[in-house]
Amino acid sequence: MRRKHVVRAALSALLVLCTVSGAGGALSSASAAPAPGTADALSAKFVRALGQDLGLTAEQARTRLSQEAAAMKTEPKAKRAAGAAYGGSWFDAATGKLVVGVTSAEKAAAVRATGATVRTVARSAAALDAAKARLDRQAKKHAAPAAVSSWGVDPRSGSVVVRVRAGAEDDAAVRTFLGAAERAATVPVTVEKAPARAPKTLAAGTVGGDPYYTGNVRCSIGFSVQGGFVTAGHCGTSGAGVNGWDGSYIGTFRGSSFPGNDYAWVSVGSGWWTVPVVLGWGTVPDALVRGSAEAPVGASICRSGSTTKWHCGTVLAKNETVNYAQGAVYQMTRTNVCAEGGDSGGSFISGDQAQGVTSGGYGNCTSGGEIWFQPINEILSTYGLRLHTA
């Protein structure tokens, strides 16, 4: 028994694409087809669902998606134009533009020529990343107290941001850690208040879209790759067997890393196959995956998981270190999308571009929360995998 009905719409679209491509490569000449990642390429239902989560009308959501798709294309060009003066970038929802920080006025014109808005910043992205790396090394020697939730860089303020659980700002261990952080980073350290609860991973006991099971743990499939799928590392160790939603055997964890990282990949067989699809759970049509261009900070993003299904929000920060009880996890992206137990490993997607796999965070989908994901391109690079795209 294999699940077919939940991906019927997406598979039908794939069959159309394959048929056209197989008939003499006509797909490449269909100039009227919408470009991947644009609002025109996405369904009206998808646009409405995104607008509902972000508090936008359908027309505002459609406009924003088009602007974000343009920003994703601009970002790598702007980064190359800025060179060593690159100070990070973020999407400004108010103007609909990608904003790029530069440390040298001499580079402003070249960056502006790519279509980005330019802002002068005090520190380069390389300097901020180096400062955070020093703090990471410090934390490996002297573990961060549990009241410190995460830390990362903020190109807009030119600082390393340490997020401390509400009510614990004056704890002796926290103050000691912050003092050490300032000395290690050698750049300004900003303290932000985080929710009072510690961040946690989102695996769940076996409780019955697409979910998978390893032992008594339920998690969610992230993205199909050639030969299998990627997911969260805390969901299983290398060599562990994986069963599908119907209890039948899928395959095996071929690689897994947690903590430090939170990613894994599973090879599939036994009659299972991979498709470039993210389930919309009836909230939106199943989404086709067409690439893995990275969305900037401030861009909208959606998540699919086997417990809470489909939810959307925005990218809040990148390259953060999350201080889980099991140990720190590095180079994570923080969002204000909600999730709950069993959503771990599930897909984060922006438009039709894969972004990463769900790791953990705070809150729930009733009161809201913040969730981190492990970026997809690092996973693909680490394991030498190729994303399955439409």
ChimeraX attribute file (.defattr): number of C-alpha atoms within 10 A of each C-alpha:
attribute: neighborCount
match mode: 1-to-1
recipient: residues
	/A:1	8
	/A:2	11
	/A:3	13
	/A:4	9
	/A:5	8
	/A:6	16
	/A:7	19
	/A:8	13
	/A:9	16
	/A:10	20
	/A:11	18
	/A:12	11
	/A:13	14
	/A:14	17
	/A:15	12
	/A:16	12
	/A:17	14
	/A:18	14
	/A:19	14
	/A:20	15
	/A:21	13
	/A:22	11
	/A:23	9
	/A:24	9
	/A:25	12
	/A:26	12
	/A:27	16
	/A:28	10
	/A:29	8
	/A:30	10
	/A:31	8
	/A:32	6
	/A:33	11
	/A:34	12
	/A:35	12
	/A:36	18
	/A:37	24
	/A:38	19
	/A:39	24
	/A:40	16
	/A:41	14
	/A:42	21
	/A:43	14
	/A:44	16
	/A:45	14
	/A:46	21
	/A:47	24
	/A:48	20
	/A:49	21
	/A:50	27
	/A:51	21
	/A:52	16
	/A:53	15
	/A:54	16
	/A:55	12
	/A:56	16
	/A:57	15
	/A:58	18
	/A:59	14
	/A:60	14
	/A:61	22
	/A:62	23
	/A:63	16
	/A:64	24
	/A:65	25
	/A:66	17
	/A:67	22
	/A:68	28
	/A:69	24
	/A:70	18
	/A:71	26
	/A:72	20
	/A:73	16
	/A:74	18
	/A:75	26
	/A:76	14
	/A:77	16
	/A:78	28
	/A:79	20
	/A:80	14
	/A:81	19
	/A:82	25
	/A:83	13
	/A:84	16
	/A:85	23
	/A:86	27
	/A:87	27
	/A:88	28
	/A:89	26
	/A:90	24
	/A:91	25
	/A:92	18
	/A:93	14
	/A:94	7
	/A:95	11
	/A:96	17
	/A:97	19
	/A:98	28
	/A:99	25
	/A:100	27
	/A:101	30
	/A:102	28
	/A:103	20
	/A:104	18
	/A:105	14
	/A:106	11
	/A:107	17
	/A:108	23
	/A:109	12
	/A:110	17
	/A:111	26
	/A:112	17
	/A:113	13
	/A:114	17
	/A:115	17
	/A:116	23
	/A:117	20
	/A:118	21
	/A:119	18
	/A:120	16
	/A:121	21
	/A:122	16
	/A:123	22
	/A:124	21
	/A:125	23
	/A:126	14
	/A:127	19
	/A:128	24
	/A:129	18
	/A:130	16
	/A:131	23
	/A:132	26
	/A:133	17
	/A:134	17
	/A:135	24
	/A:136	23
	/A:137	12
	/A:138	18
	/A:139	18
	/A:140	12
	/A:141	9
	/A:142	11
	/A:143	14
	/A:144	23
	/A:145	18
	/A:146	18
	/A:147	23
	/A:148	25
	/A:149	26
	/A:150	26
	/A:151	28
	/A:152	30
	/A:153	25
	/A:154	25
	/A:155	25
	/A:156	18
	/A:157	14
	/A:158	22
	/A:159	23
	/A:160	26
	/A:161	19
	/A:162	22
	/A:163	20
	/A:164	25
	/A:165	20
	/A:166	15
	/A:167	12
	/A:168	17
	/A:169	18
	/A:170	11
	/A:171	12
	/A:172	11
	/A:173	16
	/A:174	19
	/A:175	14
	/A:176	13
	/A:177	21
	/A:178	20
	/A:179	12
	/A:180	15
	/A:181	25
	/A:182	16
	/A:183	15
	/A:184	18
	/A:185	22
	/A:186	17
	/A:187	18
	/A:188	16
	/A:189	23
	/A:190	18
	/A:191	15
	/A:192	14
	/A:193	15
	/A:194	21
	/A:195	18
	/A:196	14
	/A:197	14
	/A:198	19
	/A:199	26
	/A:200	20
	/A:201	25
	/A:202	26
	/A:203	25
	/A:204	19
	/A:205	14
	/A:206	15
	/A:207	10
	/A:208	14
	/A:209	22
	/A:210	21
	/A:211	23
	/A:212	25
	/A:213	28
	/A:214	19
	/A:215	13
	/A:216	10
	/A:217	17
	/A:218	29
	/A:219	31
	/A:220	32
	/A:221	29
	/A:222	33
	/A:223	29
	/A:224	27
	/A:225	21
	/A:226	16
	/A:227	16
	/A:228	26
	/A:229	22
	/A:230	30
	/A:231	31
	/A:232	33
	/A:233	25
	/A:234	24
	/A:235	30
	/A:236	29
	/A:237	18
	/A:238	15
	/A:239	13
	/A:240	16
	/A:241	18
	/A:242	21
	/A:243	17
	/A:244	21
	/A:245	18
	/A:246	13
	/A:247	12
	/A:248	16
	/A:249	18
	/A:250	21
	/A:251	19
	/A:252	21
	/A:253	24
	/A:254	18
	/A:255	19
	/A:256	24
	/A:257	18
	/A:258	18
	/A:259	18
	/A:260	16
	/A:261	23
	/A:262	29
	/A:263	31
	/A:264	28
	/A:265	30
	/A:266	26
	/A:267	22
	/A:268	22
	/A:269	14
	/A:270	9
	/A:271	10
	/A:272	16
	/A:273	15
	/A:274	16
	/A:275	20
	/A:276	22
	/A:277	24
	/A:278	28
	/A:279	25
	/A:280	22
	/A:281	18
	/A:282	11
	/A:283	15
	/A:284	18
	/A:285	20
	/A:286	22
	/A:287	21
	/A:288	25
	/A:289	24
	/A:290	18
	/A:291	19
	/A:292	18
	/A:293	20
	/A:294	22
	/A:295	25
	/A:296	24
	/A:297	22
	/A:298	19
	/A:299	26
	/A:300	28
	/A:301	24
	/A:302	24
	/A:303	29
	/A:304	30
	/A:305	31
	/A:306	26
	/A:307	23
	/A:308	18
	/A:309	19
	/A:310	24
	/A:311	22
	/A:312	23
	/A:313	22
	/A:314	20
	/A:315	24
	/A:316	20
	/A:317	21
	/A:318	22
	/A:319	18
	/A:320	22
	/A:321	26
	/A:322	29
	/A:323	25
	/A:324	20
	/A:325	14
	/A:326	12
	/A:327	15
	/A:328	21
	/A:329	21
	/A:330	21
	/A:331	19
	/A:332	25
	/A:333	24
	/A:334	26
	/A:335	26
	/A:336	22
	/A:337	27
	/A:338	26
	/A:339	33
	/A:340	25
	/A:341	21
	/A:342	28
	/A:343	33
	/A:344	33
	/A:345	36
	/A:346	33
	/A:347	29
	/A:348	29
	/A:349	28
	/A:350	27
	/A:351	28
	/A:352	24
	/A:353	23
	/A:354	28
	/A:355	27
	/A:356	31
	/A:357	33
	/A:358	35
	/A:359	32
	/A:360	29
	/A:361	28
	/A:362	22
	/A:363	20
	/A:364	16
	/A:365	12
	/A:366	9
	/A:367	7
	/A:368	13
	/A:369	17
	/A:370	20
	/A:371	28
	/A:372	31
	/A:373	27
	/A:374	29
	/A:375	23
	/A:376	24
	/A:377	17
	/A:378	14
	/A:379	22
	/A:380	17
	/A:381	10
	/A:382	11
	/A:383	14
	/A:384	9
	/A:385	18
	/A:386	15
	/A:387	23
	/A:388	20
	/A:389	19
	/A:390	17
